């Protein structure tokens, strides 16, 4: 008779290496003092097996692996591997210290574990009592650097159903060894599988974008990506799918511009025969919406802003950090021709099933969903019966209840990269399933793989790699689904038993959700200037739903940052169209256009009507002027005015209205100083001046001409005596 203890490791395979034992137990082990017909161990002397205390990495180890994660009904074959590592340096190898020949013995506890609590205690190291030998196999001597793998076949056909701890132990042929190699596992002996349904979420990491971008889809749906791993894990088994419809919608709106990996992923999703139901768009939390007092659960109103040809727009419309992808190819199947329901289609789905945040769901959530004729998925810890960890059947009152403990166990196993450690975790999960089902007298059980989580923080970068290895997700889902015999559809239509639910703490995001809701009316007003208001409303609704995603709950700081950014964008959107404050104007003529500028920060053209009302009869003008303001620009508008009576100061009230009559932006005032008489006086004075100049010039010109045309007058001789003297010269000649 021997005592068996479970050794647990959360990061590696549970192993027992050489550990010192009291001398009495060494003797008992050497002579095979266990229940069964094993031959006595040889008492011949031999080398002492040392554990190399200075370097435990070089100590021999024993590893036990059960088939089908420990779920057996009759004969089975277990695999035991003994590994004697070496440091790789032949100069330091001790040829005198091999692991001697002996045998590997497989034993199980005499009595099965009573319940899941007993399983947890045993996993934590509690003693299991006496054991019985199932089988053994002889082994040869092993030297440093060698690995020995042996199969041990045993038969438990005659054993009672139950969950049994089992142990594999190496017994050397020498009696003077001071070390022992052991490993333990848990074996579930059962003729019938429990009635289990497993739910697997098909969700992407949280994002503040309305839909995933082309680059993000490419990473998430390629080999090793989160979405690819999730889908591969459910291929070929009976798992029920909880699908975020925002994912297929993001692929469809891209049309032929969608990445090839994303298109293939969508085709695979639609071809799977698995039961499924649609989560809220973006996996928006139902509990938060109900707690915030939403009369109806939020849903997308349009995905037109994300369809090729609807315009290149920042995510929030104004002031966004990143821009939506511009799918330049023309889609072969134009998503513009698809209805919203067609874009969101996830395949043949069960309607009205909701999966609220498990940490926030409570009696208020269940009542709210029931009032909508829906069925919520609720963890067992949110029921009064299961608040302390007790198992609860799936058909509980107005909800489908999934076992919180089992769901946590399989979710943790799905994140374990080491296959041996993951196998241990799954052995325990299978055992827990059987024990829980037995405790509930075979009632239906529901388990759910927790959402992947994660956040796409930097929207301009590719999606991060999944935290769940591809093989791990597949192993977990396949293992649980292999024992699953109940479909989701049958659960939703089966008879229910009464259940009461506990109240939940108020979600952190209730007040913030209300803050988002306050922008609903201003956004509706500003969207009325668009030819299709859904270009704005559809985008902001999709972004709001994404910010309500359950995945954000584990990342409050990242959510707060995204929320603040989104709130600022909504504020900018609500003020995206308006009048540029006008400058004062001096009106010096009786008729002139007054310049007004319409500001449009939206990425779409808008149609508005400019209304203007002077507060004085000195000015007369048309009261309305329709304007088409171009996208992302200021558009100049000319308002013709006419001065009718005298001079003075006039204030003109100017406002904008949408085609539906909604006032857009604040009213502005233009101060106009009217000096219309100055124009008359100035013109008259100028005319007089011009006439005077013309007359003066004409007179001057005439006088000059008269003077030029008049005959010349004779010039008198100034020196007559000189002339006479010249006539009296002696020679009688004149000069």
Long-range contacts (C-beta under 8 A, 24 or more apart in sequence): 1-33, 1-34, 1-35, 1-130, 1-131, 2-28, 2-29, 2-33, 2-34, 2-107, 2-130, 2-131, 3-127, 3-128, 3-129, 4-107, 4-109, 4-127, 4-128, 4-129, 4-131, 4-165, 4-167, 4-184, 5-125, 5-126, 5-127, 5-128, 5-184, 6-122, 6-123, 6-124, 6-125, 6-126, 6-128, 6-165, 6-184, 7-125, 7-184, 8-123, 8-124, 8-125, 9-421, 10-421, 11-416, 11-418, 11-421, 12-418, 12-420, 12-421, 13-63, 13-418, 13-420, 13-421, 13-423, 13-424, 14-183, 14-184, 14-185, 14-421, 14-424, 15-61, 15-62, 15-63, 15-183, 16-62, 16-180, 16-181, 16-182, 16-183, 16-184, 17-51, 17-56, 17-59, 17-60, 17-61, 17-181, 18-49, 18-50, 18-51, 18-59, 18-60, 18-179, 18-180, 18-181, 19-51, 19-179, 19-180, 20-178, 20-179, 21-178, 21-179, 21-180, 26-175, 26-177, 26-178, 26-180, 27-175, 29-169, 29-171, 29-180, 30-171, 30-172, 30-174, 30-175, 30-177, 31-175, 32-105, 32-171, 34-105, 34-107, 34-131, 34-132, 34-133, 35-110, 35-130, 35-131, 35-132, 35-133, 36-107, 36-132, 36-133, 36-134, 37-133, 38-103, 38-105, 38-133, 38-136, 41-102, 41-103, 41-171, 41-172, 41-173, 41-175, 42-173, 42-174, 42-175, 43-175, 44-173, 44-174, 44-175, 45-174, 45-175, 45-176, 46-100, 46-172, 46-173, 46-174, 46-176, 46-177, 47-96, 47-97, 47-98, 47-100, 47-174, 48-97, 48-176, 48-177, 48-178, 49-97, 49-99, 49-100, 49-172, 49-177, 49-178, 49-179, 50-97, 50-179, 51-179, 55-87, 57-85, 58-85, 58-86, 58-87, 58-144, 59-85, 60-84, 60-85, 60-99, 60-142, 60-181, 61-85, 61-181, 62-104, 62-168, 62-169, 62-170, 62-181, 62-182, 62-183, 63-183, 63-420, 64-106, 64-166, 64-167, 64-168, 64-183, 64-184, 64-185, 65-185, 65-420, 65-423, 66-166, 66-185, 66-187, 66-427, 68-482, 69-423, 69-426, 69-427, 69-429, 69-430, 69-479, 70-185, 70-186, 70-187, 70-188, 70-427, 70-430, 70-431, 71-188, 71-190, 71-430, 71-434, 71-483, 72-156, 72-187, 72-188, 72-189, 73-156, 73-157, 73-189, 73-190, 73-191, 74-155, 74-156, 74-157, 75-153, 75-154, 75-155, 75-156, 75-157, 76-153, 76-154, 76-155, 76-156, 77-151, 77-152, 77-153, 77-154, 78-106, 78-151, 78-152, 78-153, 78-154, 78-166, 78-168, 79-149, 79-150, 79-151, 79-152, 80-104, 80-106, 80-137, 80-149, 80-150, 80-151, 80-152, 80-168, 80-183, 81-147, 81-148, 81-149, 81-150, 82-139, 82-142, 82-147, 82-148, 82-149, 82-150, 82-170, 82-181, 83-147, 83-148, 84-142, 84-143, 84-144, 84-145, 84-146, 84-147, 85-144, 85-145, 86-144, 86-145, 88-145, 93-144, 93-145, 94-144, 95-143, 97-144, 98-141, 98-142, 98-143, 98-144, 99-141, 99-142, 99-143, 99-170, 99-172, 100-141, 100-172, 100-173, 100-174, 100-177, 101-138, 101-139, 101-140, 101-141, 101-172, 101-173, 102-138, 102-139, 102-170, 102-171, 102-172, 102-173, 102-174, 103-136, 103-137, 103-138, 103-139, 103-170, 103-171, 103-173, 104-136, 104-137, 104-139, 104-150, 104-152, 104-168, 104-169, 104-170, 104-171, 105-133, 105-135, 105-136, 105-168, 105-169, 105-170, 105-171, 106-133, 106-134, 106-135, 106-136, 106-152, 106-154, 106-166, 106-167, 106-168, 107-131, 107-132, 107-133, 107-134, 107-166, 107-167, 107-168, 107-169, 108-132, 108-134, 108-156, 108-164, 108-165, 108-166, 108-167, 108-187, 109-164, 109-165, 109-166, 112-160, 112-161, 112-162, 112-163, 112-164, 112-189, 113-162, 113-163, 113-164, 113-165, 113-431, 113-435, 115-435, 115-439, 116-391, 116-405, 116-432, 116-435, 116-436, 116-439, 119-163, 119-186, 119-428, 119-431, 119-432, 119-435, 122-165, 122-186, 123-186, 123-428, 128-165, 131-167, 134-166, 139-170, 156-187, 156-189, 159-189, 160-189, 161-189, 161-190, 161-191, 161-438, 162-188, 162-189, 163-187, 163-188, 163-189, 163-431, 163-434, 163-435, 164-188, 164-189, 185-424, 185-427, 186-427, 186-428, 186-431, 187-427, 188-427, 188-430, 188-431, 188-434, 190-434, 193-483, 193-485, 194-433, 194-434, 194-436, 194-437, 194-438, 194-442, 194-445, 194-483, 194-485, 195-437, 195-442, 195-443, 195-444, 195-445, 195-485, 195-486, 196-433, 196-437, 196-444, 196-445, 196-446, 196-447, 196-480, 196-483, 196-484, 196-485, 196-486, 197-240, 197-394, 197-444, 197-445, 197-446, 197-447, 197-484, 197-486, 197-487, 197-488, 197-491, 198-238, 198-239, 198-240, 198-410, 198-446, 198-447, 198-448, 198-449, 198-477, 198-480, 198-481, 198-484, 199-239, 199-240, 199-241, 199-242, 199-355, 199-377, 199-402, 199-446, 199-447, 199-448, 199-449, 199-488, 200-230, 200-233, 200-234, 200-239, 200-240, 200-241, 200-242, 200-448, 200-449, 200-477, 201-230, 201-241, 201-242, 201-244, 201-279, 201-283, 201-355, 201-448, 201-449, 201-450, 201-451, 201-452, 202-227, 202-230, 202-231, 202-241, 202-242, 202-243, 202-244, 202-247, 202-269, 203-230, 203-242, 203-244, 203-247, 203-279, 203-283, 203-451, 203-452, 203-551, 204-244, 204-246, 204-247, 204-456, 204-463, 205-452, 205-453, 205-454, 205-455, 205-456, 205-463, 205-464, 205-551, 206-453, 206-454, 206-455, 206-456, 206-546, 206-549, 206-551, 206-552, 206-555, 206-558, 206-559, 207-455, 207-456, 207-459, 207-546, 207-549, 208-315, 208-459, 208-543, 208-546, 208-547, 208-562, 208-565, 208-566, 209-315, 209-322, 209-324, 209-456, 209-459, 209-543, 209-546, 210-303, 210-305, 210-306, 210-315, 210-538, 210-539, 210-542, 210-543, 210-546, 211-246, 211-249, 211-250, 211-253, 211-303, 211-306, 211-542, 212-246, 212-247, 212-250, 212-463, 213-250, 213-324, 213-325, 213-459, 214-254, 214-257, 214-258, 214-259, 214-262, 214-325, 214-327, 215-325, 215-462, 216-456, 216-462, 216-463, 217-250, 217-251, 217-254, 217-258, 217-259, 217-261, 217-262, 218-259, 218-261, 218-262, 218-462, 219-462, 219-463, 220-463, 221-259, 221-261, 221-262, 221-264, 221-265, 222-259, 222-261, 223-261, 223-470, 224-465, 224-466, 224-470, 225-261, 225-463, 225-465, 225-466, 226-452, 226-454, 226-463, 226-465, 226-466, 226-468, 227-265, 228-261, 228-265, 228-470, 229-466, 229-468, 229-469, 229-470, 229-473, 229-474, 230-452, 230-473, 231-265, 231-268, 231-269, 231-272, 232-470, 232-473, 232-474, 233-470, 233-473, 233-474, 233-476, 233-477, 233-478, 234-272, 234-274, 234-477, 234-481, 235-268, 235-272, 236-478, 237-274, 237-477, 237-478, 237-481, 237-482, 237-484, 238-274, 238-275, 238-481, 238-484, 238-485, 238-487, 239-274, 239-477, 239-480, 239-481, 239-484, 240-274, 240-275, 240-276, 240-277, 240-487, 240-488, 241-272, 241-274, 241-275, 241-276, 241-277, 241-346, 242-276, 242-277, 242-279, 242-355, 242-377, 242-448, 243-269, 243-276, 243-277, 243-278, 243-279, 243-346, 243-347, 243-349, 244-278, 244-279, 244-281, 244-282, 244-283, 245-278, 245-279, 245-281, 245-344, 245-345, 245-346, 246-281, 246-282, 246-283, 246-300, 246-344, 246-542, 246-545, 246-546, 248-343, 248-344, 248-345, 248-346, 249-281, 249-300, 249-303, 249-343, 249-344, 250-306, 252-335, 252-338, 252-342, 252-343, 253-303, 253-306, 253-307, 253-308, 253-335, 253-343, 254-308, 254-325, 254-327, 254-331, 254-335, 255-307, 255-308, 255-327, 255-329, 255-330, 255-331, 255-332, 255-333, 255-334, 255-335, 256-329, 256-330, 256-331, 256-332, 256-333, 257-308, 257-325, 257-327, 257-328, 257-329, 257-331, 258-327, 269-346, 269-347, 270-346, 270-347, 272-347, 275-350, 275-487, 275-488, 275-489, 276-346, 276-347, 276-348, 276-349, 276-350, 276-488, 277-349, 277-350, 277-351, 277-353, 277-488, 278-344, 278-346, 278-349, 279-355, 280-354, 280-545, 280-548, 281-344, 281-542, 281-545, 281-546, 282-542, 282-545, 282-546, 282-548, 282-549, 283-451, 283-549, 283-550, 283-551, 284-545, 284-546, 284-548, 284-549, 284-550, 285-356, 285-357, 285-360, 285-507, 285-509, 285-548, 285-549, 285-550, 285-553, 286-354, 286-355, 286-356, 286-357, 286-361, 286-365, 286-368, 286-369, 286-376, 287-356, 287-357, 287-360, 287-361, 287-362, 287-365, 287-504, 287-507, 288-357, 288-360, 288-507, 288-509, 288-510, 288-513, 288-548, 289-513, 289-548, 290-364, 290-365, 290-368, 290-369, 291-360, 291-364, 291-365, 291-506, 291-507, 291-510, 292-507, 292-510, 292-513, 292-514, 292-517, 293-514, 296-372, 297-372, 298-541, 298-544, 298-545, 298-548, 299-541, 299-545, 300-340, 300-344, 300-538, 300-541, 300-542, 300-545, 301-340, 301-534, 301-537, 301-538, 301-541, 302-340, 302-534, 302-535, 302-537, 302-538, 302-541, 303-335, 303-340, 303-343, 303-538, 303-542, 304-336, 304-532, 304-534, 304-535, 304-538, 305-534, 305-535, 305-536, 305-538, 305-539, 305-542, 306-539, 306-542, 307-335, 307-336, 308-335, 309-336, 310-535, 311-535, 311-603, 311-604, 311-631, 312-603, 313-539, 313-603, 314-603, 315-459, 315-539, 315-543, 315-569, 316-539, 316-540, 316-543, 316-565, 316-566, 316-569, 316-570, 316-572, 316-573, 317-536, 317-539, 317-540, 317-569, 317-572, 317-573, 317-576, 317-602, 317-603, 318-569, 318-572, 318-573, 318-576, 318-601, 318-602, 319-568, 319-569, 319-572, 320-569, 321-459, 321-460, 321-565, 322-459, 322-460, 350-488, 350-489, 350-492, 353-377, 353-400, 353-488, 353-492, 355-448, 356-550, 357-507, 357-550, 357-553, 358-382, 358-404, 358-450, 359-504, 359-553, 360-504, 360-505, 360-507, 360-553, 361-504, 362-501, 362-502, 362-503, 362-504, 363-500, 363-501, 363-502, 363-503, 363-504, 364-503, 364-504, 365-504, 366-397, 366-398, 366-399, 366-501, 367-398, 369-398, 369-399, 370-398, 375-399, 375-400, 375-492, 376-400, 377-401, 377-402, 377-446, 377-448, 378-402, 378-501, 379-403, 379-404, 379-407, 380-404, 380-405, 382-501, 382-502, 382-504, 383-499, 383-500, 383-501, 383-502, 384-499, 384-500, 384-501, 384-502, 385-499, 385-500, 387-502, 391-436, 391-439, 391-440, 391-445, 392-440, 392-499, 393-440, 393-443, 393-444, 393-445, 393-497, 394-443, 394-444, 394-445, 394-446, 394-486, 394-491, 395-443, 395-444, 395-491, 395-494, 395-495, 395-496, 395-497, 396-496, 396-497, 396-498, 396-499, 397-496, 397-497, 397-498, 397-499, 397-500, 397-501, 398-496, 398-499, 399-499, 399-501, 400-446, 400-491, 400-492, 401-446, 401-499, 402-446, 402-447, 402-448, 403-436, 403-445, 403-446, 403-447, 405-432, 406-432, 406-433, 406-436, 406-445, 406-447, 407-447, 407-448, 407-449, 407-450, 408-450, 410-447, 410-449, 410-476, 410-480, 411-449, 411-450, 413-472, 413-475, 413-476, 414-449, 414-468, 414-472, 414-473, 414-475, 414-476, 414-477, 415-467, 415-468, 415-469, 415-472, 416-469, 416-472, 417-469, 417-472, 419-471, 419-475, 422-472, 422-475, 422-476, 426-475, 426-476, 426-479, 429-476, 429-479, 429-480, 430-479, 430-480, 430-483, 433-480, 433-483, 444-486, 444-491, 444-494, 446-491, 447-480, 449-473, 449-476, 449-477, 451-550, 451-551, 452-551, 453-551, 453-554, 453-555, 454-551, 455-551, 455-552, 455-555, 455-558, 455-559, 457-558, 508-556, 509-548, 509-552, 509-559, 509-563, 512-563, 513-548, 515-567, 516-544, 516-547, 516-566, 516-567, 516-570, 519-567, 519-570, 519-571, 519-573, 519-574, 522-574, 523-570, 523-573, 523-574, 525-574, 525-658, 525-662, 525-663, 525-664, 526-573, 526-574, 526-575, 526-576, 526-577, 526-602, 526-664, 528-658, 528-659, 528-660, 528-662, 528-664, 529-577, 529-602, 529-606, 529-607, 529-608, 529-658, 529-659, 529-664, 530-602, 530-604, 530-606, 531-604, 531-605, 531-607, 535-604, 536-573, 536-602, 536-604, 540-570, 540-573, 572-601, 573-602, 575-665, 576-600, 576-601, 576-602, 577-601, 577-602, 577-606, 577-608, 577-629, 577-656, 577-664, 577-665, 578-656, 578-664, 578-665, 578-666, 579-610, 579-654, 579-655, 579-656, 579-665, 579-666, 579-668, 580-634, 581-668, 582-654, 582-668, 582-669, 582-670, 583-670, 584-670, 584-671, 584-672, 584-673, 585-670, 585-671, 585-672, 585-673, 586-672, 586-673, 586-675, 587-619, 587-641, 587-643, 587-672, 587-673, 587-674, 587-675, 587-676, 588-675, 588-676, 588-678, 588-679, 589-643, 589-676, 589-679, 590-642, 590-643, 590-644, 590-676, 590-679, 591-640, 591-641, 591-642, 591-643, 592-640, 592-641, 593-638, 593-639, 593-640, 593-641, 594-621, 594-638, 594-639, 594-640, 594-641, 594-652, 594-670, 594-672, 595-636, 595-637, 595-638, 595-639, 596-636, 596-637, 596-638, 596-639, 596-654, 596-670, 597-634, 597-635, 597-636, 597-637, 598-627, 598-629, 598-634, 598-635, 598-637, 598-656, 599-629, 599-634, 600-629, 600-630, 600-631, 600-632, 600-633, 600-634, 600-635, 601-632, 602-631, 602-632, 603-631, 603-632, 604-631, 605-629, 605-630, 605-631, 607-658, 607-659, 608-656, 608-657, 608-658, 608-659, 608-664, 609-656, 609-657, 609-658, 609-659, 610-637, 610-639, 610-654, 610-655, 610-656, 611-654, 611-655, 611-656, 611-657, 612-639, 612-652, 612-653, 612-654, 613-652, 613-653, 614-641, 614-650, 614-651, 614-652, 614-672, 615-650, 615-651, 615-652, 615-653, 616-648, 616-649, 616-650, 616-651, 617-644, 617-645, 618-643, 618-644, 618-645, 618-646, 618-647, 618-648, 618-650, 618-674, 618-676, 619-643, 619-644, 619-650, 619-652, 619-672, 619-674, 620-644, 621-652, 641-672, 643-674, 643-676, 646-674, 646-676, 646-677, 647-674, 647-675, 647-676, 647-677, 647-678, 648-673, 648-674, 649-673, 649-674, 650-674
